[in-house]
Amino acid sequence: MFPLTGYDPQSLSKDTAYDLMRHGSRRAVVRLLGTHPVEWQLDALATEIVADASRDSSGVGDDRRRRVLVDLVHHHLPKLAEANVVEFDHGAGVVAPGRHLPTLLPLA
């Protein structure tokens, strides 16, 4: 496992941090928001995650993007939001960096 440098015990437990970063989609969200710390539209975030995984944005198919979007909305973003890693507004369809995002960047 990667070392958790810059770990702040007041933010997240190590177990929580490692659990959050266990899935590739959550690591991709943290990496993208850490690199581009702005508010992202969910469609753009899903497209970028699929493109990053395939290393080529021309290979982003609608079916794959839709599956990633559904997983983000129903599983990964709520889990990250619960830990204050992201701010997730399902109704507005946006996600932004949260208070604990910097804690997880070394693991992304």
C-alpha positions in Angstrom: 0.0 0.0 0.0 1.2 3.5 -0.6 2.3 5.6 2.3 -0.1 8.3 3.5 2.3 11.2 3.6 1.0 14.5 4.9 -1.6 12.5 6.8 -3.7 14.6 9.2 -5.3 12.4 11.9 -8.0 15.1 12.5 -9.3 14.7 8.9 -9.8 11.0 8.1 -8.7 7.8 9.7 -6.1 5.8 7.8 -8.6 2.9 7.4 -11.2 5.3 6.0 -8.6 6.9 3.6 -7.5 3.5 2.3 -11.1 2.3 2.0 -12.1 5.4 0.0 -9.2 4.9 -2.4 -9.7 1.2 -2.9 -11.7 1.7 -6.1 -10.2 3.0 -9.3 -13.1 5.4 -10.0 -12.8 7.1 -6.6 -9.0 7.4 -7.2 -9.7 9.0 -10.6 -12.2 11.5 -9.0 -9.6 12.5 -6.4 -6.8 12.7 -9.0 -9.0 14.9 -11.4 -10.2 17.2 -8.7 -6.7 17.5 -7.3 -5.3 18.4 -10.7 -8.2 20.6 -11.7 -9.8 21.9 -8.5 -12.9 23.4 -10.0 -16.6 22.5 -10.0 -17.1 19.6 -12.5 -20.3 18.7 -14.4 -21.1 15.0 -13.8 -21.1 14.2 -17.5 -17.7 15.9 -18.0 -16.3 14.0 -15.0 -17.5 10.7 -16.3 -16.2 11.4 -19.8 -12.8 12.3 -18.4 -12.6 9.2 -16.2 -13.4 6.9 -19.1 -10.9 8.8 -21.4 -8.2 8.5 -18.7 -8.8 4.8 -18.3 -8.6 4.2 -22.0 -5.8 6.8 -22.5 -7.7 8.2 -25.5 -10.8 10.4 -25.5 -11.8 9.2 -28.9 -12.6 5.8 -27.3 -15.2 7.2 -25.0 -18.4 5.4 -25.9 -21.8 6.5 -24.6 -22.5 3.1 -23.0 -19.3 3.0 -21.0 -19.6 6.7 -20.0 -23.2 6.1 -18.9 -22.2 3.1 -16.8 -19.4 5.1 -15.1 -21.8 8.0 -14.6 -24.3 5.8 -12.9 -21.6 4.2 -10.6 -20.3 7.7 -9.7 -23.8 9.1 -8.9 -25.1 6.1 -6.9 -21.9 4.7 -5.3 -18.6 6.6 -5.5 -19.6 10.3 -5.1 -21.9 9.8 -2.2 -19.2 7.8 -0.4 -16.6 10.5 -1.1 -19.1 13.2 -0.1 -19.9 11.5 3.2 -16.2 11.8 4.1 -16.0 15.4 3.0 -13.6 14.5 0.2 -15.9 16.1 -2.4 -18.9 18.3 -2.4 -21.6 16.6 -4.5 -24.8 18.2 -5.6 -26.9 15.5 -7.2 -29.7 17.9 -8.2 -27.4 20.4 -9.9 -25.3 17.6 -11.4 -22.0 18.9 -10.1 -19.1 17.8 -7.9 -16.3 20.0 -6.4 -13.3 19.5 -4.2 -14.1 19.0 -0.5 -12.3 19.7 2.7 -10.5 16.4 2.9 -9.4 16.0 -0.7 -5.8 17.1 0.0 -5.5 14.2 2.5 -6.2 11.6 -0.2 -4.1 13.1 -3.0 -1.0 11.1 -2.2 -3.0 7.9 -2.6 -4.5 8.9 -6.0 
